[in-house]
Amino acid sequence: MNRLIVISTFILLAACNNPSASSKKTDSLSLRNNIPESKVLAPDSAIGKMHIQPGYSVRLVAAEPLIAAPVALSFDEKGRIWTVEMMDYMPDTSGTGEDAPSGRVVILSDTNADGRMDQSKVFLDSLVLPRAICLIEDGILVAEPPKLWYYTIKNDKPVHKTLVDSDYAAGGNVEHQPNGLFRAMDNWIYNAKSAKRYRKVGSRWLIERTQFRGQWGISQDDYGRLYYNNNSENLLGDYFLPGLGANNPHQRNVAGFNEHIVADNRVFPVRPTTGVNRGYQQGILDDSLRLREFTAACGPLIFNSTMFGEENIGHAFIAEPAGNLIKEDILTPAGFVTKGKEAYEKKEFLASEDERFRPVNLYTGPDGAFYIVDMYRGIIQHKTYLTTYLKNEIKQRALTKPLNCGRIYKVIPTSATSSPTGVNPVSRLQTPTFSDNPAHWVDLLHDANGWTRDKAQQLLVDHKATQTIPLLRQLLSNGKVPARHALWTLEGLGALQPSDLLPLIKGNDPTLPRPGPGRTPLDNHP
């Protein structure tokens, strides 16, 4: 009996003098009980809750009632924002009414050029869980599972509807269906969570097999290589151009694709994040009840603008809506291989104290700024995987309603010294003017903003501007980035010749694309 008393005494003393597992659990329980209800914040107040790295500023671009539940967007050459609204996503923890036709595509405009959208026009409504769009030629692709549609546009209204793919997003649930509709440098349209790519040729739509990539969101670098991720991994990507390596249907994996670009999956929220689906499991949250690693990574962006300075071109940004944050990664190429690391030690580029801050997609804008699509709602976990634990978290902090919020923000440098041109960044936030002269579009292939270069190439291809072929050929030997765009613009115009490749072959840039002489991806099609 005395021996038992002594042993018990030592155990009690150890518990008093050391932070034991039981005391940690008690502290965590106390923290949980003190997490307040997550109230809806006005946009300016929500910005005030954001912790962003020094030298940067967050500005509101659009908010409710102009938009609601945005999940994706696309800029047109006028600087307007075409936005996908997924209003019917998870109205409650049971998903009641998720099949209601309340989704929309709206066009946001800044009529007074103050940098904030002030007009919203409905382009399409009565959609069920729309998830992606892509402007091309005189129309727009719209993904409304399970189908992919192409709508011809006239005076900002849909005038003709064409079925492109009846099995674009067949099966699965909302979290695991194709999305993205990303127009890549090689003139094909790629998707996350998909092994298909699309291309419009005249009135026909081509559908080809490609590498299976990602889960939600997709981007490219200045070489035309694709980047993506899944919910638990920071950044994945390809070492080679996306049209390669997918010709053998019996080959399951191809080296150089789906590579781990940034292997570090740690995240550093600025608030307790108990409202994650498996927050009850050991190791998901740290002692301060903050998420340890990605659980909802999405919307990757390779930022290709000089707005943040030359040294930040090509950095990757990853959205984490469950952790209410955005991570920045520094990518370093070494030949064909690209690897990366977190930009900050135990910090994020942006993290919010507001639980309803839900960044789901990231973009480079026409003005060169960094754009954030914030769904701004409480429930982001789909019912297919929603745990009893998370249902209780949602109930405790009244996260179900409202459903009609949503914001778009942009990040810019805060001072003139942050601008590589030495002028005030605010004065630089101007959408480029695309004249009706295709020769001007060729000039824009030199622009410092990647979005502008991409849009110029797309306009040249969409308008079949064959009169610019001599100008494009001149660019093949006039610099790395313009040469890449000129090459693929010639390919898109059906004008690429073996002689066009000679300047590239003679050059010393191993990353420049080299299609087979005399062939283009369309040669296999009638």
C-alpha positions in Angstrom: 0.0 0.0 0.0 2.8 2.4 0.9 4.4 1.7 -2.5 1.2 2.6 -4.3 1.0 5.9 -2.3 4.6 6.8 -3.3 3.9 6.0 -7.0 0.7 8.0 -7.0 2.5 10.9 -5.4 5.2 10.9 -8.1 2.6 10.8 -10.8 0.7 13.8 -9.2 4.0 15.8 -8.9 4.9 15.1 -12.5 1.5 16.3 -13.6 1.9 19.5 -11.6 5.4 20.3 -12.7 5.2 19.3 -16.4 2.8 20.3 -19.2 1.2 16.8 -19.6 -1.1 15.7 -22.2 -4.1 16.1 -19.8 -3.2 19.7 -19.1 -2.9 20.4 -22.8 -6.3 18.9 -23.4 -7.7 21.1 -20.6 -6.1 24.2 -22.1 -7.4 23.3 -25.6 -10.9 22.8 -24.2 -10.7 26.2 -22.6 -9.7 27.7 -25.9 -12.5 26.0 -27.7 -15.1 27.3 -25.2 -13.8 30.9 -25.8 -14.0 30.9 -29.6 -16.7 33.4 -30.3 -19.5 33.2 -32.8 -18.3 34.1 -36.3 -20.3 37.2 -37.2 -20.5 38.5 -40.7 -18.2 41.4 -41.1 -18.6 44.3 -43.6 -15.8 44.3 -46.2 -13.8 47.1 -44.7 -14.0 45.4 -41.3 -13.0 42.1 -42.9 -9.9 43.7 -44.5 -9.1 45.0 -41.0 -8.9 41.4 -39.7 -6.3 40.4 -42.4 -2.7 40.1 -41.5 -0.6 40.7 -44.6 3.1 40.9 -45.1 4.7 44.4 -44.8 4.7 46.4 -48.0 1.3 45.2 -49.3 -2.2 46.5 -49.1 -5.6 44.8 -49.6 -8.4 46.7 -51.5 -12.0 45.7 -52.1 -12.9 45.2 -55.7 -16.5 43.9 -55.3 -18.8 42.6 -52.6 -22.5 41.8 -51.9 -25.0 42.7 -53.2 -23.1 43.0 -56.5 -21.9 39.4 -56.2 -22.8 36.3 -54.0 -20.8 33.1 -53.4 -18.1 33.7 -56.1 -15.9 30.7 -56.9 -14.2 31.6 -60.2 -13.8 34.5 -62.5 -12.4 35.6 -65.9 -11.4 39.1 -67.1 -12.3 40.3 -70.6 -10.2 42.8 -72.6 -12.3 45.6 -71.3 -11.3 44.9 -67.7 -14.7 43.6 -66.7 -14.9 40.6 -64.4 -17.1 37.6 -65.5 -17.9 35.9 -62.2 -19.2 32.4 -61.4 -21.6 32.3 -58.4 -22.3 29.0 -56.8 -25.2 30.1 -54.6 -26.6 26.7 -54.1 -23.5 25.1 -52.6 -24.3 23.6 -49.1 -27.2 25.8 -48.0 -27.0 23.9 -44.7 -25.1 20.9 -43.2 -27.4 18.5 -45.0 -27.1 20.2 -48.3 -30.8 20.9 -48.5 -31.7 22.5 -51.8 -28.2 22.1 -53.3 -29.8 21.1 -56.6 -31.7 24.4 -56.8 -31.0 26.4 -60.0 -29.7 29.5 -58.2 -26.2 29.7 -59.7 -25.3 32.5 -62.0 -22.6 34.1 -64.3 -22.5 37.9 -63.8 -20.5 40.6 -65.4 -19.0 43.2 -63.1 -18.0 46.6 -64.4 -16.1 49.6 -63.0 -18.0 52.5 -64.7 -16.1 55.3 -62.9 -12.6 53.8 -63.1 -11.9 54.0 -59.4 -10.8 50.4 -59.1 -14.0 49.2 -57.5 -16.8 47.4 -59.4 -20.0 49.3 -59.2 -22.3 47.6 -61.7 -23.4 43.9 -61.9 -25.2 42.5 -65.0 -26.6 38.9 -65.0 -25.4 37.0 -68.1 -26.7 33.6 -67.2 -29.0 32.5 -64.3 -30.9 29.4 -63.2 -27.7 27.3 -63.2 -27.1 24.3 -60.9 -23.7 24.5 -59.2 -21.8 26.2 -62.0 -18.0 25.9 -61.4 -15.9 27.4 -64.3 -16.0 29.7 -67.3 -13.7 30.5 -70.2 -14.0 33.4 -72.6 -13.1 32.4 -76.2 -13.8 33.9 -79.6 -17.3 35.3 -79.6 -18.6 33.2 -76.7 -18.0 31.7 -73.3 -17.6 28.1 -72.0 -19.7 27.4 -68.9 -19.2 24.3 -66.8 -22.5 23.2 -65.3 -22.1 19.6 -64.2 -22.2 17.2 -65.8 -22.1 19.2 -69.0 -19.9 21.7 -70.6 -21.7 24.4 -72.7 -20.6 27.1 -75.1 -22.7 30.2 -75.3 -22.4 32.7 -78.2 -22.4 36.2 -76.8 -24.1 39.2 -78.4 -24.5 42.5 -76.6 -23.5 40.8 -73.3 -26.3 38.2 -73.7 -26.3 34.5 -74.6 -27.8 34.0 -78.0 -26.9 30.4 -78.9 -26.1 27.4 -76.7 -23.9 24.5 -77.9 -23.1 21.3 -76.0 -19.4 20.7 -76.0 -19.1 17.7 -73.6 -21.9 15.8 -72.0 -19.5 14.1 -69.6 -17.4 17.1 -68.6 -18.1 16.5 -64.9 -20.0 13.2 -64.7 -20.2 11.6 -61.3 -18.4 12.5 -58.1 -19.4 15.3 -55.8 -18.9 19.1 -55.9 -15.4 18.9 -54.3 -14.2 16.3 -56.8 -15.4 17.3 -60.2 -13.4 19.0 -63.1 -13.0 22.7 -63.0 -10.7 25.5 -64.2 -11.2 25.8 -68.0 -7.8 27.4 -68.2 -6.6 28.8 -71.6 -2.9 27.8 -71.7 -0.1 29.2 -73.8 -0.4 26.2 -76.2 -3.9 27.3 -77.2 -5.6 24.4 -75.5 -8.0 24.6 -72.5 -7.0 22.6 -69.5 -8.8 21.6 -66.3 -8.1 20.5 -62.7 -9.4 17.2 -61.6 -9.5 16.1 -65.2 -7.6 14.2 -67.9 -9.3 16.1 -70.8 -8.3 19.2 -72.8 -10.5 21.2 -75.2 -9.9 23.4 -78.3 -12.2 25.3 -80.6 -11.4 24.9 -84.3 -14.0 26.7 -86.4 -17.3 25.4 -85.3 -15.9 22.2 -84.0 -14.7 21.4 -80.5 -11.8 19.0 -80.1 -11.4 16.9 -77.0 -8.1 15.2 -76.3 -6.6 13.1 -73.5 -4.0 14.8 -71.3 -2.4 14.2 -67.9 -4.8 14.0 -65.0 -4.1 17.0 -62.8 -5.1 18.6 -59.5 -8.3 19.1 -57.7 -9.5 22.8 -57.7 -7.7 25.5 -59.6 -4.9 25.6 -62.2 -2.3 28.0 -63.4 0.8 28.3 -65.7 4.2 29.9 -65.6 5.8 32.0 -68.3 7.0 28.8 -70.1 3.5 27.5 -70.4 3.9 24.7 -67.8 0.9 23.9 -65.7 0.7 24.1 -61.9 -2.1 22.7 -59.6 -2.6 20.9 -56.3 -4.9 18.8 -54.2 -6.5 19.7 -50.9 -3.6 18.4 -48.7 -0.6 19.3 -50.9 1.0 22.7 -51.3 1.9 22.8 -55.0 2.2 20.2 -57.8 3.2 20.8 -61.4 4.7 19.8 -64.7 8.3 20.0 -65.7 7.3 19.9 -69.4 4.6 21.4 -71.6 1.1 20.1 -71.0 0.7 18.6 -74.5 3.4 16.0 -74.0 3.4 12.6 -72.3 -0.3 11.6 -72.6 -0.4 9.7 -75.9 -0.1 6.2 -74.4 -3.4 5.3 -72.7 -1.8 2.3 -71.0 0.9 4.3 -69.3 -0.3 5.3 -65.8 2.4 7.7 -64.7 4.8 9.8 -66.7 7.9 11.3 -65.1 8.0 15.1 -65.1 4.2 15.5 -64.6 2.4 15.7 -61.3 5.7 16.5 -59.6 5.9 17.8 -56.1 7.0 21.4 -56.6 6.8 22.5 -53.0 6.7 19.5 -50.6 6.3 21.5 -47.4 2.6 21.4 -46.5 2.7 23.3 -43.2 0.3 26.3 -42.7 0.3 29.0 -40.1 -3.2 30.5 -39.4 -3.6 33.5 -37.1 -6.7 32.2 -35.4 -7.9 28.9 -33.8 -9.3 26.9 -36.7 -11.4 24.3 -35.0 -13.9 24.4 -37.8 -12.0 21.9 -40.0 -13.5 18.6 -40.8 -11.2 16.3 -38.9 -10.2 18.8 -36.1 -10.9 16.1 -33.5 -8.1 13.9 -34.8 -4.7 14.0 -33.1 -2.2 16.0 -35.1 -4.6 18.0 -37.2 -4.5 21.0 -34.9 -1.6 22.2 -32.8 -1.8 23.1 -29.1 -3.3 26.5 -29.9 -6.0 24.8 -32.0 -4.6 26.0 -35.3 -4.4 23.9 -38.4 -1.0 22.3 -38.9 -1.0 21.4 -42.6 -3.1 22.1 -45.7 -6.5 20.5 -45.7 -8.3 22.6 -48.4 -5.4 23.8 -50.6 -6.8 25.2 -53.8 -6.7 27.9 -56.5 -3.0 28.0 -57.1 -1.6 31.0 -59.0 1.8 31.6 -60.6 2.0 35.4 -60.3 3.5 36.7 -63.5 3.3 40.5 -63.0 5.9 43.1 -62.1 3.5 44.7 -59.7 5.3 43.2 -56.7 8.7 43.8 -58.2 10.9 41.8 -60.6 12.2 39.5 -57.9 8.6 38.2 -57.2 7.7 37.3 -60.7 6.9 33.6 -60.9 6.2 33.2 -57.2 3.3 30.8 -56.4 0.4 31.6 -54.2 -1.9 29.0 -52.7 -5.4 29.5 -51.1 -6.3 27.7 -48.0 -10.0 28.5 -47.1 -10.2 26.2 -44.1 -7.3 28.0 -42.6 -8.4 31.4 -43.7 -5.1 32.2 -45.4 -3.0 32.5 -48.5 0.5 31.0 -48.8 3.4 32.3 -50.9 6.1 30.0 -52.3 9.3 30.9 -54.0 10.0 28.7 -57.0 13.5 28.1 -58.4 14.1 26.5 -61.8 17.1 24.3 -62.4 17.0 23.3 -66.1 13.7 21.6 -66.7 13.1 21.0 -63.0 11.4 23.5 -60.7 11.4 23.3 -57.0 10.1 25.7 -54.3 10.0 26.6 -50.7 7.8 28.7 -48.4 8.5 32.4 -48.8 8.2 33.1 -45.0 9.3 31.2 -41.9 6.2 30.2 -39.9 4.2 33.0 -41.4 1.8 33.4 -44.4 1.5 36.0 -47.1 -2.0 36.8 -45.9 -4.0 35.3 -43.0 -7.3 36.4 -41.5 -8.9 36.4 -38.1 -12.3 36.2 -39.8 -13.5 32.6 -40.0 -15.7 33.4 -43.0 -12.8 34.5 -45.1 -12.7 31.7 -47.7 -10.2 32.3 -50.5 -11.0 29.8 -53.2 -9.3 31.1 -56.4 -6.5 33.5 -57.1 -5.7 35.5 -60.3 -3.4 38.0 -61.9 -5.5 40.9 -63.1 -5.4 43.2 -66.1 -3.9 45.9 -64.0 -1.1 43.6 -62.8 -2.6 43.3 -59.3 -3.1 40.1 -57.3 -6.8 39.1 -57.1 -8.6 37.0 -54.5 -11.9 35.3 -54.9 -13.5 35.1 -51.4 -16.6 32.9 -51.2 -17.2 34.4 -47.8 -19.4 31.9 -46.1 -19.4 29.6 -43.1 -19.8 26.1 -44.6 -17.2 25.1 -47.2 -17.1 21.3 -46.5 -19.4 19.3 -48.7 -22.0 17.0 -47.1 -20.3 13.9 -48.6 -17.5 14.2 -46.1 -19.0 16.4 -43.4 -18.3 14.9 -40.0 -20.5 15.1 -36.9 -17.7 17.1 -35.2 -17.7 19.8 -37.9 -21.6 19.9 -37.9 -21.3 20.8 -34.2 -18.7 23.5 -34.9 -20.9 25.0 -37.5 -23.9 25.0 -35.1 -21.9 26.5 -32.2 -20.7 29.5 -34.2 -23.8 30.0 -36.3 -21.9 29.5 -39.6 -24.8 28.3 -41.8 -26.2 31.6 -42.8 -26.1 33.9 -44.7 -25.5 32.5 -48.1 -25.6 35.7 -50.2 -22.2 37.2 -49.3 -19.0 37.2 -51.4 -16.0 39.4 -52.1 -13.3 40.0 -54.6 -10.1 41.7 -53.3 -6.9 42.8 -54.9 -3.5 43.1 -53.3 -1.1 45.9 -54.3 2.1 47.4 -53.0 1.6 50.0 -50.3 4.3 52.5 -51.4 6.0 53.9 -54.4 9.2 52.1 -53.4 7.4 48.8 -53.8 6.9 49.6 -57.5 9.6 48.5 -59.9 9.0 51.6 -62.0 9.4 54.1 -59.1 5.9 55.5 -59.5 2.9 55.2 -57.2 1.4 51.7 -57.7 -2.1 53.1 -57.5 -1.5 55.1 -60.6 -0.2 52.0 -62.3 -3.5 50.1 -61.6 -4.9 50.7 -65.1 -6.3 48.1 -67.4 -4.5 48.1 -70.7 -6.3 49.4 -73.7 -6.8 46.8 -76.5 -7.4 48.7 -79.7 -9.0 47.2 -82.8 -5.6 47.1 -84.5 -4.1 43.5 -84.3 -0.6 45.0 -84.8 -1.1 46.6 -81.4 -1.9 43.2 -79.9 1.4 41.9 -81.2 3.1 44.8 -79.4 1.4 43.8 -76.2 3.2 40.4 -76.3 6.1 42.4 -74.8 4.0 43.7 -71.8 5.4 43.2 -68.3 2.1 41.8 -67.1 1.5 38.2 -68.0 -2.2 38.6 -68.1 -1.9 41.2 -70.8 0.5 39.0 -72.9 -1.9 36.0 -72.6 -4.9 38.1 -73.6 -3.1 39.6 -76.5 -2.2 36.1 -77.8 -5.8 34.9 -77.3 -7.2 37.9 -79.2 -4.8 37.3 -82.1 -5.8 33.6 -82.3 -9.5 34.3 -81.7 -9.7 36.9 -84.4 -7.6 34.8 -86.8 -5.3 37.8 -87.3 -3.1 36.2 -90.0 -2.1 39.7 -91.2 0.2 39.8 -88.2 2.2 36.7 -89.2 5.3 38.7 -90.4 5.3 40.7 -87.2 5.1 37.5 -85.1 8.0 36.0 -87.0 10.1 39.0 -86.2 9.5 38.3 -82.5 10.9 34.8 -82.6 14.4 36.2 -82.2 13.5 39.2 -80.1 13.5 37.9 -76.5 12.5 34.9 -74.5 9.0 35.7 -73.3 7.7 37.4 -76.5 9.2 34.6 -78.6 7.2 32.0 -76.7 4.0 33.9 -77.2 4.8 34.5 -80.9 5.6 30.8 -81.5 2.3 29.7 -80.0 0.3 32.5 -81.7 1.7 31.3 -85.0 0.6 27.7 -84.1 -2.8 29.0 -83.1 -3.1 30.7 -86.5 -2.1 27.5 -88.3 0.9 29.3 -89.7 3.9 27.7 -87.9 6.6 26.5 -90.3 9.8 24.5 -89.8 11.8 27.6 -90.6 10.1 29.4 -87.7 11.7 27.0 -85.3 15.3 27.7 -86.4 15.8 30.9 -84.3 14.6 28.9 -81.3 16.8 25.9 -82.0 19.8 28.2 -82.3 19.0 30.0 -79.1 20.4 28.9 -75.7 17.1 28.9 -73.8 16.3 25.2 -73.1 12.8 26.0 -71.8 11.5 27.4 -75.2 9.0 25.0 -76.7 10.0 23.1 -79.8 7.1 21.5 -81.6 8.0 18.9 -84.2 9.0 20.5 -87.5 6.0 20.8 -89.8 3.5 19.6 -87.3 1.1 21.1 -84.9 -1.3 19.5 -82.4 -4.1 19.9 -85.0 -2.4 17.8 -87.7 -4.0 14.6 -86.3 -7.5 16.0 -86.8 -9.5 16.2 -90.0 
